[in-house]
Amino acid sequence: MDVSLLIRQRLKELGLEQKDLAAAAEVTESYISQLLARKKTPPAPGRTDIYEKIGRILKLPSGELSHLADLQRKEALRKKVAEPSRPLFKECRGLILRKCDPVQEKELRRIFEKEPFGELERLVTQKLLDVAQEVAKDELESGEWPELSAQIGNRSYENCVSFLDAIIESWDIDLKTFGMEVVLKGSLKRFEFAEREPQPPFAIEPGLEQFLQDKSLSGDATSEEVEFLKALKFKGKQPSPIYYYRELQNLRDPLHFLPAATP
C-alpha cells in the first residue's frame, strides 16, 4: 500500500473529504488532490511535518505515514536510477563535446568521429552519466532540485541530453593518463585511471588550516568545497581565514558564474 491509497482509504472510512485533510495539514486542497492522484511525489519525511498532521486527523499511529512515504520514495528512486544508461550518440556526443575543455574539443571530436562510440567515448559518456546520476540521486533524496524529478523519472534513451545538461557544467580529460575532471553545479570531481608515483603531502596554507579549525566559518563546508580551497595557489601572500570564508561564499553564489553556453 502506498501513501495515496492509505490516505484515500482512511478518508472514506472516517467520512472525511479532501478539504478537511487540506485544512488539517495546512496546505491547499489542490495540493492534496495532486498528492492523492499521484501527480505529486510524497515529500521527503525529514523535510516536512505534513505526515504527522495528516496522521492525526486520519487517526493513524504516529510515524506510520512518514515511514510509508520514505519506503515509497526509496523504491521509486531505486527504479528510476538503477536502469543502465545508454548513450545518445549524435545528440549526446554533441552535448559532451560542447561541455568539454575548448582546447581539447577538436582532438576529441576527431577521435569520437573516427571511432563512433569507441573506448574513449564510452569511458567519457559513462563517467559523466555516473556522476550526474549520483548527484541527482543525492539531491532527489534530500528534496532539492525538484525540477530534476521529472527528468530522472523519464530517464529514457532520448532524455539523456537534458539530464546531463542540467548537472554537468564542464569536463576535461588527460589523453595520456585518462584522468578526468568534472565540474558540477558548484563542485569539482576528479577521477584517475592511471598509476602514478606517490605525491608528497599537500601543504595546507596556515590561513586555510585556521579556517578549517574554526567551525563557525567552515562548519558547513563540504569535502568538495574544501578540496577546491586547498587547490588555491598564492605567490608571496598568506590569505587569512576570513579570505577562505569569503571565497567559499563566492563559490556558492550563482551570480558569480555565467550560464552554460548554448550551441
N, C-alpha and C positions, 0 to 999 in steps of 0.2 A: 504494500500500500504506500502511495506517495502522499506528500503534504496536501496537495489539492483535493485528492479523493477523501482523505481523512476529514478535512475541514467541511467539505460538502456533506459528508455522511453525518457529522455531528450537527451541522446546521439543520438538517432535515429531522434528526432525532429530537432536537430541542425546540423545533418550530421557530427558528430564527431566520432572519433574512440577511442578505449581504450588507445592507445599510447598517444593521445592528452590529455586525462584525467590524465594519469600517469605523464606526463611532468608537467602539471599544479599543480598537488598535490605533486610533488617532491617525488614520490615513484616509484617502479618498475612496469612495465607492468604486470608482473606475479602477483604482489600483487593485482592490480586492477582486473585482471582476476579471482582470487580466491574469491575476495570480491563479484563480480557480480555473480559468480556461487554459492554463499552462502557456500563456503568451509571455509571461514573465518568469524568469528563473527564481526560485526561492532565494531570498537574500542570505548571505553568509551569517550564521548564527552569532558569531563573535562580534559582529558589527551592528547589531540591532537588538532591541528588546521587544520586537513585534511578536515573537513567538510566545513570550510569557503573557503578553496582553491577550492574544488570541486564545491561548490555553486556558486562561482564567474564565473567559466568557463561555468557552466550549466545555468547561469543567473537565479538562484533561489533566493527567498527572504532570507536575512541574518538570520541565525539561524534555517531555516526550516529543513535542513538535520540533524543537530545535535539534534534537538527536536525529529525528527522521529527516529533517532538511539537510543536515550535514551528510548523512549517508547518501541521500538523493543527489546532492551536488557532486560528491566524490565519484559516484557511479557514472553520472553524466560526463564528468570531466575525463574519467578513465576511457570512456568510449570515444570521446572527441579527440583525444591526443594520442591514443595508443595506436591508431591506424598508421601504418607505414606511409611515409610521404613519397610522392613521385614527382619527378621533375616536369616542368612545363616546356622544355626545350626552347623554342624560339622566344616566347614571352618571358619565361623565367630567366633565360640566358640574357635577354636584353636588360632586364632589371638588375641582375647580378653584375653585369659589365658596367652599367651606369653607376652602381654603388661602389665600385672598386676604386682604388687609388688611380687618379688620372694618368700618372706616369706609367702604370702597369697595363692600362686598358688596351693599348694597341697590341702588345705582345700576347696578352691573354685572349683577346679576340681572335688573333691568328691561330693560337693553339686550339681554342674551342671549335673554330670553324674547320680546322684541318682534321680533327678527330671528334665529330659530334658526340657529346656525352661520353667522352673518354675518361681515363682515370682522373685527370686533373679536374675536369668539370664535375665529375661525380663527387670527388673529395670536397670541393668548394661548396657545391649545392647542398650536399648532405650536412656539412658542418653548419652552414648558415641556417638551414631548416632546424637542425637540432637545437641551436642556440635560441632561435626565435620561439620554438615550441616550448623550451624550458622557461623562458621569460614569460610567455603568455600563460603557461600553467600556473606559475607563481602569482602573477597578477590577478588571474581569474579567481584563484583560491582566496586571495586577500580582498577581493571585491573591487580592485582598482581597474582602470581602463575598461569600463563596461562596453565600450564600442567594439572591443575585440571579441566579445562573447559571440556575436553573430558570425564573425569570421572563423572562429575556432569551431563553432557549431556547424559550419558549412565548409569543412576542410576538404572540399572536393578537388579534383585534379585541376580544375580551372581557377580555383580560388587561391592558389599558392602565391601568385604575384602580389595581391593586395595584402596577404598575410605577412610576407617578408617586408614589403614596403612600409608597413605600419610600425615595424620593430627595428629593422636594421638601418642605421644611418650611413655607415660606410664600412669597408673592409679592405684589407691588404694582405698579400702573401709573399713570402720569400721563396722564389722559384728554385733556390738551391737547397734549402732545408725544409721547405713546405710549412714553415711556421706561419701561423695566421694571426692577424689582429682584427677583431670585430668590434666596431663602435656601435653601441646600442643607445637608447634614449638616456643619456647622462652617465653611461658607464662604458668600460672597456674590458674586453676579454681577450686573452692571448692563449694560443694553442701551439705546442711544439710537437713536431713529428720526427725530428732527427736527434740523434745522440749528440750531446755537447759536453765539453770539458766542464767540470765544476767551476762555478764562478766564485770569486772572493765575496765574503759577506758584504751586503749593501750597507754603506754608511748612512745612517739617518741624521739629517740635519738637527742640530740642537733645538731649534725652534719647533720643528715638527715633533720631536720627542716630547717636548714640554706640552705641545698642543694635544698629543695623544694621551698624556698623563692627566690632563685637565678635562675631566668628564663633562664639565659644564660647557666646554667648547666642542669636544669631539664625541660626546656620548652617543649620538645617533648616526655617526659616520659608518657607512657600510665598508666591507672589505675592499670592494672595487674602488670606492672613493679614496680610501687610504692608499691603495696602490697608485692611484693617479697622483696623489700628493707626494708620495715617495719619489715618483719619477721626475718631478720638477727639478731643474738644474739652475744653479746660480753661480755667477763668477764674481768672486770678491765681495759677496754680500751674504749676510746671515739673517734670513727672514725671522720675524717674531711669531709667537703662537697666534697672535691676532691676524697676522697675514694669512696663515693657513686656514683660519676660520672664515675669513672673507673669501678666500679662494674656493673653499667648499661651497659657500653660498652662491658664488658666481657660477660654479659648475652646475648647481641645481636650478638656476634661474633660466627658464626657457627663452626669456627676452634676449639673452646673450648669445643665442645660436640662430643661425639663418635656417629657414626651411630647406628641406632637401630639394635639389634642383630637379625640374621636370624635363623629360626628353623633348 
